[in-house]
């Protein structure tokens, strides 16, 4: 085991000087198992990836069956592949009119990059607008629209013609004008510490984009697939995007992203130039069958409704003088302690007692609660008791 940890440090590129470094040997449902025999209740779900839980039997079965047929055969778009067609057909049936054409890619950040390209093609404009405290990914275009200077300053120059508005601030909407190709917004801001918009602001944002002829892009990479208590977060607000960006839970635990718009708009990527966006592995058959199976599980097992109920249970149970606020919808929650050191203590204390929590990049005073949507009352109770006990130890 020491040799494995040494190899992990020596031969795998690291993302920070202090990885958690759990040595994982298995995962089922809402739990992760490590080589030393410990079991952890997972309140992270791979950062909103494992919405149907780890290794749901129907998802695993779909993957196994596809492995017996074929894997990669051609870059995206050239062959008719039933896994792609069936998944796109099912997905668009659940979306409003105007979101009827899917382009599968490899990740949420690639989906954002491609959505930006599509918006520029549709409008013939170059301006982009993001939100303060946003997060859209680590590639150059996505990072350009991410409002976190600590993540950006060593990567400049980034995209030009990018501006920012304040989330939930109506007075800023005037910045969306005839020069703007797209406004890219998380319907609930994730990395900012789960910030929820008002209905009024979302509707005003939709109206302003329509008036200015700018594409409204909703980044639902984190919020999609039942996470917030509805299939997609935008359903809560009645504001339908021109382009929808998906990722994380889309692939049922396998890497996948997508952007969705109208067939008319998407066809602009097919000519002048041909291959307006191209991806080798996008729409790979394994994530497609896994994603379709996970989507059916989500609907059949009513996991969005369970997310709403269990999220409410978390809010009722997490009562402590050191908790300033529990924000969010469904099982996309932030527990704000008002102090970064307290957050660090609670996350590490919970880990020592078998509960896996996680931080936010841009909101150090809060930690996230985002378990699989299949979590039940007993596990919620265990998680809350563990968190409260950690807070008691701070208070003592």
C-alpha positions in Angstrom: 0.0 0.0 0.0 2.9 2.4 0.8 4.4 1.5 -2.6 1.0 2.3 -4.3 0.8 5.7 -2.6 4.4 6.4 -3.5 3.7 5.6 -7.2 0.5 7.7 -7.0 2.6 10.7 -5.9 5.5 10.0 -8.3 3.9 9.0 -11.5 0.4 10.7 -11.5 0.3 14.4 -12.1 -1.2 16.0 -9.0 -3.8 18.7 -8.7 -2.8 20.0 -5.3 -0.1 19.4 -2.7 -2.6 17.7 -0.3 -4.9 15.1 -2.0 -7.2 13.2 0.3 -5.6 10.0 -1.2 -8.2 7.5 -0.1 -7.1 4.1 -1.6 -10.4 3.1 -3.2 -11.2 -0.6 -4.0 -14.9 -0.5 -4.4 -18.1 1.6 -4.4 -21.8 0.7 -4.2 -24.8 2.9 -3.8 -23.9 5.8 -1.4 -20.7 4.2 -0.1 -17.0 4.0 -1.0 -14.8 1.2 0.3 -11.0 1.6 0.8 -8.2 -1.0 0.9 -7.8 -0.7 4.7 -11.4 -2.0 5.1 -13.1 1.3 5.9 -16.5 2.3 4.5 -17.3 6.0 3.8 -20.7 7.6 3.3 -20.3 9.6 0.1 -21.7 13.2 0.4 -19.9 14.2 -2.8 -21.0 11.8 -5.5 -17.9 12.4 -7.6 -18.9 16.1 -7.6 -22.4 15.6 -8.8 -21.6 12.8 -11.2 -23.0 9.7 -9.5 -26.6 10.9 -9.2 -28.0 7.4 -9.4 -25.4 6.1 -6.9 -22.2 4.1 -7.5 -22.6 1.2 -9.9 -26.3 1.1 -10.2 -27.1 -2.5 -11.5 -29.0 -1.2 -14.5 -26.2 1.1 -15.5 -23.5 -1.6 -15.1 -25.6 -4.0 -17.1 -26.0 -1.6 -20.0 -22.2 -1.0 -20.0 -21.5 -4.8 -20.0 -23.9 -5.4 -22.9 -22.5 -2.6 -25.0 -18.9 -4.0 -24.4 -20.0 -7.2 -26.1 -21.1 -5.2 -29.2 -18.5 -2.5 -30.0 -16.5 0.3 -28.5 -15.1 3.3 -30.4 -15.5 2.9 -34.2 -15.3 6.4 -35.7 -15.1 10.1 -34.6 -18.4 11.6 -33.7 -20.9 12.3 -36.4 -19.9 9.9 -39.3 -21.7 6.6 -38.5 -25.2 5.9 -37.2 -24.7 4.5 -33.7 -27.8 3.4 -31.9 -26.5 4.3 -28.4 -26.1 7.9 -29.5 -29.4 8.1 -31.3 -31.5 6.5 -28.5 -29.9 8.6 -25.8 -30.4 11.9 -27.8 -34.0 10.9 -28.6 -34.9 10.2 -25.0 -33.1 13.3 -23.7 -34.8 15.7 -26.1 -38.2 14.2 -25.3 -37.8 15.5 -21.8 -36.7 19.0 -22.8 -38.8 22.0 -24.1 -39.3 22.9 -27.7 -36.2 24.4 -29.2 -33.9 22.0 -27.4 -34.3 19.1 -29.8 -30.8 18.5 -31.1 -27.9 17.1 -29.0 -24.2 17.2 -29.7 -22.3 14.8 -27.4 -18.8 15.7 -26.3 -16.4 14.4 -23.6 -16.9 16.7 -20.6 -18.7 19.7 -19.3 -16.0 22.2 -20.0 -15.8 21.0 -23.7 -19.6 21.4 -23.9 -19.2 25.0 -22.7 -16.4 25.6 -25.2 -18.6 24.3 -28.1 -21.7 26.2 -26.9 -19.7 29.4 -27.0 -18.6 28.6 -30.6 -22.2 27.9 -31.6 -23.4 31.2 -30.1 -20.8 33.1 -32.0 -21.8 31.3 -35.2 -25.5 32.0 -34.7 -25.1 35.7 -33.9 -22.0 36.7 -35.8 -20.9 38.5 -32.6 -17.9 38.2 -30.4 -18.9 39.5 -26.9 -19.5 37.1 -24.0 -21.0 37.7 -20.6 -20.6 35.6 -17.5 -21.5 36.0 -13.9 -19.5 37.1 -10.9 -18.5 34.1 -8.7 -19.1 31.7 -11.6 -17.4 28.4 -12.5 -17.6 26.8 -16.0 -14.4 24.7 -16.3 -10.7 24.8 -16.7 -10.1 25.0 -20.4 -9.4 28.5 -21.9 -12.8 29.5 -23.0 -14.6 28.1 -19.9 -12.0 29.7 -17.7 -12.5 33.0 -19.5 -16.1 33.0 -18.3 -15.2 31.8 -14.8 -14.9 34.6 -12.2 -12.0 33.3 -10.1 -8.9 35.3 -10.7 -6.8 32.9 -8.5 -7.5 30.2 -11.1 -7.0 32.5 -14.1 -4.0 34.8 -13.6 -1.3 32.4 -14.7 -3.2 31.4 -17.9 -3.6 34.8 -19.4 -4.3 36.0 -22.1 -7.7 34.4 -22.1 -10.6 35.1 -24.5 -11.1 38.8 -25.3 -14.5 40.6 -25.2 -15.6 39.0 -22.0 -17.6 40.9 -19.3 -19.3 40.0 -16.1 -22.6 40.8 -14.4 -23.5 40.2 -10.8 -25.7 37.2 -10.2 -29.2 38.2 -9.1 -28.6 41.9 -9.8 -31.2 43.3 -12.2 -29.3 46.6 -12.7 -26.5 44.8 -14.4 -28.6 43.4 -17.2 -28.0 46.5 -19.3 -24.5 45.2 -20.0 -26.2 42.6 -22.3 -26.3 44.6 -25.6 -26.1 44.1 -29.4 -22.4 43.2 -29.2 -23.0 40.1 -27.0 -23.1 36.7 -28.6 -23.9 34.8 -25.4 -24.6 35.1 -21.7 -23.4 32.0 -19.8 -25.1 31.4 -16.5 -25.4 28.5 -14.0 -29.1 28.4 -13.0 -27.8 27.8 -9.5 -24.2 28.9 -8.9 -22.3 25.8 -7.7 -18.7 26.7 -6.8 -19.8 30.1 -5.4 -21.3 28.2 -2.5 -24.7 27.2 -4.0 -26.2 30.6 -4.8 -29.9 30.5 -5.8 -31.4 33.1 -8.2 -34.7 34.8 -7.8 -37.5 34.0 -10.2 -37.7 37.7 -11.1 -34.0 37.9 -12.0 -34.1 34.8 -14.1 -37.1 36.0 -16.1 -35.6 39.4 -16.5 -32.4 37.8 -17.8 -34.3 35.7 -20.3 -36.2 38.8 -21.5 -33.0 40.9 -21.8 -31.2 38.2 -23.9 -34.2 38.0 -26.2 -34.3 41.8 -26.6 -30.6 42.0 -27.3 -30.5 39.0 -29.6 -27.9 37.3 -27.4 -27.9 33.5 -26.8 -28.8 32.5 -23.3 -26.6 29.5 -22.3 -27.5 27.6 -19.1 -24.6 25.7 -17.7 -26.4 22.7 -16.0 -23.2 20.6 -15.7 -23.7 20.4 -11.9 -27.4 21.2 -11.6 -28.8 18.8 -14.1 -30.3 15.3 -13.8 -32.4 15.7 -10.6 -29.7 17.3 -8.5 -31.8 20.3 -7.4 -35.1 18.4 -7.1 -36.2 18.9 -10.7 -34.8 17.1 -13.7 -33.1 20.4 -14.7 -32.7 23.5 -12.5 -34.1 25.8 -15.2 -37.5 24.2 -14.8 -37.9 26.0 -11.5 -37.8 29.4 -13.1 -39.7 29.0 -16.4 -36.7 30.5 -18.3 -35.7 28.3 -21.2 -32.2 28.7 -22.6 -31.2 28.9 -26.2 -28.4 26.5 -25.6 -28.2 24.0 -22.7 -24.9 22.6 -21.5 -24.7 19.2 -19.7 -22.0 17.1 -18.1 -21.1 15.3 -14.9 -24.2 13.0 -14.2 -25.0 12.9 -18.0 -22.8 9.8 -18.5 -24.1 7.8 -15.6 -20.6 7.7 -14.0 -18.7 7.7 -17.3 -17.1 10.8 -18.8 -19.4 12.7 -21.0 -20.7 16.2 -21.9 -23.2 17.6 -24.3 -24.7 20.9 -25.6 -28.3 21.0 -26.8 -30.1 23.5 -29.0 -32.5 23.6 -31.9 -31.8 21.5 -35.0 -31.8 24.7 -37.1 -29.0 26.2 -35.0 -27.0 23.1 -34.7 -26.9 22.6 -38.4 -24.8 25.8 -38.6 -21.8 23.7 -37.4 -22.1 21.4 -40.5 -20.9 23.9 -43.2 -18.8 27.0 -43.8 -16.7 25.5 -42.5 -17.5 21.8 -42.4 -16.8 20.3 -39.0 -17.6 23.5 -37.1 -17.0 21.4 -34.0 -15.4 18.0 -34.0 -14.6 15.4 -31.4 -13.0 12.0 -31.6 -14.5 10.4 -28.6 -17.7 12.4 -28.1 -20.7 10.2 -28.1 -18.7 7.1 -27.2 -21.1 4.2 -27.0 -20.3 3.3 -23.4 -21.2 6.7 -21.8 -24.2 6.8 -24.1 -25.7 3.5 -22.9 -24.7 4.3 -19.3 -26.3 7.7 -19.5 -29.5 6.5 -21.0 -29.7 3.7 -18.3 -29.0 6.3 -15.6 -31.7 8.6 -17.0 -34.3 5.9 -17.0 -33.3 5.0 -13.4 -33.6 8.6 -12.4 -37.2 8.7 -13.7 -38.3 5.3 -12.7 -37.0 5.6 -9.1 -38.2 9.2 -8.8 -34.8 10.3 -7.7 -35.4 14.0 -8.3 -38.3 13.9 -5.9 -36.2 12.0 -3.4 -33.5 14.7 -3.7 -36.1 17.3 -2.8 -37.2 15.3 0.3 -33.7 14.4 1.5 -32.5 17.9 0.9 -35.3 19.2 3.1 -34.3 16.6 5.7 -30.7 17.8 5.7 -31.9 21.4 6.2 -34.1 20.4 9.2 -31.4 18.2 10.8 -28.4 20.5 10.4 -29.1 22.7 13.4 -26.1 24.1 15.3 -25.0 27.5 16.6 -22.0 27.4 14.3 -24.0 26.9 11.2 -24.8 30.3 9.6 -26.9 29.0 6.7 -27.8 25.9 4.7 -28.3 27.0 1.1 -29.6 25.3 -2.0 -32.3 23.2 -3.5 -32.6 19.4 -3.5 -29.3 17.7 -2.8 -27.2 20.6 -4.0 -26.5 22.2 -0.7 -23.9 24.4 1.0 -23.4 24.5 4.7 -21.9 27.9 5.5 -20.0 28.2 8.8 -18.7 31.7 8.1 -15.1 30.6 8.7 -12.7 28.7 6.4 -10.8 27.1 9.3 -14.0 25.6 10.7 -14.9 24.2 7.3 -11.5 22.5 7.1 -11.9 21.1 10.6 -15.4 19.7 9.9 -14.5 18.2 6.5 -11.4 16.4 8.0 -13.2 15.4 11.2 -16.1 13.9 9.2 -13.7 12.0 7.0 -12.1 10.5 10.2 -15.5 9.3 11.2 -16.5 7.8 7.9 -18.3 10.6 6.1 -16.8 12.1 2.9 -17.5 15.8 2.4 -15.8 18.4 0.2 -15.0 22.1 -0.2 -15.8 24.8 -2.7 -13.1 26.4 -4.8 -14.6 29.9 -4.5 -16.4 29.8 -1.2 -14.0 28.7 1.6 -16.5 29.4 4.4 -18.8 26.6 3.3 -18.7 22.9 2.5 -20.9 21.0 0.1 -23.5 18.3 0.5 -24.2 16.6 -2.8 -24.6 12.8 -2.2 -26.1 10.4 -4.7 -29.8 11.2 -5.2 -30.7 7.7 -3.9 -29.6 8.5 -0.4 -32.2 7.5 2.3 -33.2 8.9 5.7 -30.9 6.6 7.7 -27.8 7.8 5.9 -29.0 11.4 6.0 -29.4 11.1 9.8 -25.9 9.5 10.2 -24.4 12.3 8.1 -26.0 15.0 10.1 -25.1 13.5 13.4 -21.5 13.2 12.3 -21.4 16.8 11.1 -23.0 18.1 14.3 -20.6 16.1 16.4 -17.7 17.7 14.5 -19.1 21.1 15.2 -19.6 20.2 18.9 -15.9 19.4 19.0 -15.0 22.8 17.6 -17.3 24.6 20.1 -15.8 22.6 23.0 
